[in-house]
Amino acid sequence: MTKLSVNINKFATLRNARGGNNPDLIQVALDIERFGADGITVHPRPDERHIKYEDVIALKKVITTEFNIEGNPKEQKFIDLVLAVKPTQVTLVPDTMSQLTSNQGWDTEKEKGFLRDVIDVFKKEKIRVSIFCDAVTKIIGGAAETGTDRIELYTELYAKEYLKNKDHAIKPYLASANLAHSLGLGINAGHDLDLKNLNYFHHNILHLAEVSIGHAFVCDALYLGLENTVRLYKRAL
């Protein structure tokens, strides 16, 4: 069964807007777990504009489902945090401090040596590794040579094309997922997946292990309520 990991960055953004601890990020994570999600995702950035490093440490103490930490391993502070916390999974994303959100995957050919080295660091600590990848078969082939356990398919382009032509939108993801599976890689996915497009993606990508959903989830929760939103996303899977 495909697991639902909820990215709670936007809850932290809301909290930080006024200072203090409202909403309580720890309680949000615990409630999301209680309502049926299979994991919690965070993506701390160097400027701590949403998830703070202290949040990651505090969350590790209470989360009972899978804990996934995303970030750029070219930041030594990020590597140190992951090694200290030892989450279930680390997802390596090639974003920069100035980016509003992640918008591309790794160039697995150009960065192969770097990725091999940093992935080895995490795997020696028994941390499952996933790397953010565009749905391009050459990129997936390169990912298999880095030693990663999984890839996370970057799904923004799928989400944009879905409303125009869903059959066309899924094609590169289907090809990439099939190749990844044949190469022994686990398959995750994330970015702009929502209640409109998730079920079709899940139905077509047969070996999908996990989806990570944040922005759309939080937007839906504003209207539908937190518990109902978890259940609707689980139903879509």
Buried (B, 14 or more C-beta within 10 A) or exposed (E): EBBBBBBBBBBBBBBBEEEEEEBEBBEBBBBBBEBBBBBBBBBBBEEEBBBBBEBBEBBBEEBEBBBBBBBBBBBEEBBEBBBEBBBBBBBBBBBEEEEEEBEBBBBBEEBBEBBEEBBEBBBEEEBBBBBBBBBBEEBBBBBBEBBBBBBBBBBBBBBEBBEEEBEEBBBBBBBBBBBBBEEEBBBBBBBBBBBEBBBBBBEBBEEBBBBBBBBBBBBBBEEBEBBEBBBBBBEBB
